[in-house]
């Protein structure tokens, strides 16, 4: 299909075409007010009224997360006079990491910084119920300040009929390739791990490890052979001199063939990268997640392999965004922030309408296999309530506190993720980082301060988790 000519959109003047996907073309426009350059994605197909309404709804979903400093900003959306949907995005003049890899690489330390930033962005999307499903180097853009931006959640592609969900073979996990589409938070974690590996090596994990089996194949023949390799071959030792063994171990967990063996959430993946960056390089990068501490609680206690200050926030490389934009209010809520290091689920849904929206590719058939850079995504939302009546009681000895709570809507397989938090006076919470229990009560060690506080979230059997944890403090008698 030929690229659609630049559309007339009031308030914008077309400049040039930036690129094309299977469902949409992207053009550079000059916005009149405020005066700035923007990227506008225009659907190749005209939209009927129902599809146009869906187009706007999905753009609104993206607006919930595009304020994150490492997610491409969405400014506007609409339908042109001739019926083509469009979405106005932040313009990223630095291109994407696919073109970056044509001439450059990151070292492992830089890769971890980018990984922590992107995992923070991905977790932010996941807890809003948005699953990307096509993370790869070409979908990570670089803006004028050389900051990485997670992009192309497939808004334009989502408006077309058909249940199929696209993917790109080199970056998709085995379970997605086996069923020819789909994916969830776990598959996003795999794709992010594969992308981070490529930022150091220039190739996806299986292309790197099984290069001899791929030979000089090109196009569809190479894609078919690569898919067979991913499905049939084990994930090998990478034996990459540019990736230290501890860093490789973190990536390999994200790339596990069994989804249940991967990180439980994108935030857990970020925490693992923080710890290994501290272990190997003596410093670490902050996470950028609203309401979540910058660093895991145990990081201050972790010895460094390099003689550096205890936790030295990494100087932001040229491609990363200043932290002031990311967590302006973090200090005010840190005392009650969520300690998600080991217990948070990737299926945290926070859309207000309680509906579920499936983003699909064009056509009436199944999944679209992506050999190139076409966009795709899924947007889902749901609602898991918070636990109620969370209260605590000190033991007579004063050494422990028993907290109890109730489940407002019990279902088979329900569990509860709990973790200690600091009390209002700032004293340390009970030791430990929390756990998951099937009981509606837990006994914790009392904190050293005047209060002991914990937070509890309901976790469904499908690993969806209440968006807002219940928090309670009990005062020492």
Helices and strands as residue ranges (DSSP letters): E 12-20, E 24-31, E 36-46, H 49-63, E 74-79, E 84-90, H 97-100, H 108-126, E 130-131, G 137-139, E 140-142, E 148-150, G 157-159, E 167-168, G 169-171, H 174-178, H 185-201, H 205-209, H 211-214, H 219-232, H 245-254, G 259-261, H 266-281, G 299-301, H 323-326, H 330-333, G 334-336, E 347-348, E 369-370, E 378-379, E 388-394, E 400-406, E 415-421, E 435-437, E 441-445, E 451-459, E 464-465, E 470-475
